[in-house]
Amino acid sequence: MNVLIPTAAAAAGLTGGYKVARLTEVRALGGVALAAGGVAAFKGWQENAGTCTAAALTAVYLGGFGYSHVLHKKIGPWPAVCAVTGATVLASLAFGREKK
């Protein structure tokens, strides 16, 4: 699988989850979007790089989600979401590639 597919799923899950929660004012719906992106990303990472790497990248994904809540107090909500999404994307591109 191309590394861009799980990377895009992770980016969509983080940004889409925030956008859905913000627009609907229902945090649980944002959580559904976040979970869907995370599951899709995990499956792609697992296929590309194995279960251990997929689990580590999922920890980065979820850690970024958690850290965005702290970071938003310092730089604002969208910049925080973009920052953790960028970090997750970079980690995915670096470590989520296919094994050779």
N, C-alpha and C positions, 0 to 999 in steps of 0.2 A: 504494500500500500504506500502511496506517496505520502511523505511526511507532512505535506501541506493540509491533508484532509483532517487528521486529528488536531493539528495546530489551529485550523480554522474553527473546528468544533469547540475547542477550548476558548478561543477568543469570542466566539458567538455566545457561548454559555455565560461567560463573565459579563460581557457588555449587554447582551440580551437580557440576562437575568435582572440586572440593575434597571434597564429600560422598562421592562415589563412591570417590575415592582413599582417603579416611579409613576408610570402612566396609569396603572390600574389602582394604585394605592393599596394593593393587596400583596404583602410581602411573600405570602405562600405561593402565589403565582410566579413571582420572580424566582423563588426556590425551585419550582418545577422546571423553569427554563435553565437555571443553573445546573440542576441535576441531569437534565437531558443532554446538555453540552458536555458535562463531565463523563457521563456514561459513554457517549459517542467517542470522545477523546480517548478514554481509557481503552476501549476496544481497538481503536487504531494504533495506539501506542503498544498495546499488548501484541498485536499482530506484527508490528514492525520490530520492536525492541525486546519483547519478552515481558513476563508478568512483573518481575521485580522492578524493572525500569518504569513500566506503566504505573505501578503503585507509587513509586517515587515522584513521578510527574503529576500524578493525581494529588499527592500531598502538597506539591507546589501549587497546584490549582486551588485546592481548598484553603491552603495557607494564605494564598493571595487574596482570596475572598474574605477571609477573616481579617487580614491586615488592612484591607481597603476600608474597613470600618474605623480603624484607628487612624489611618492616614487621612481620611476625609476631614478630620477636625483640623488638620494642619494645612492642607492644600485645596480642599473642596471635594465634593463628591465625584464629579466627572473626571477631574485630574487624577484622583485616587484610583478610580476604576481603570482608567487608561494606563496608569503606571503599573498596576499589578497585572493587567492584561499583557502589557509589553514584556514584563519579566517572565510571565508564563509562556508567551510565544517564543521568546529567546531560549528558554529551557527546553521547550518542545523541539525547536529546530536543532538545538545542539545534541540532545540526548534521545530524541524520539525517532531517529532514523532507523532504517532497516539494518539488521545485523548482516555482516558480510562473512 
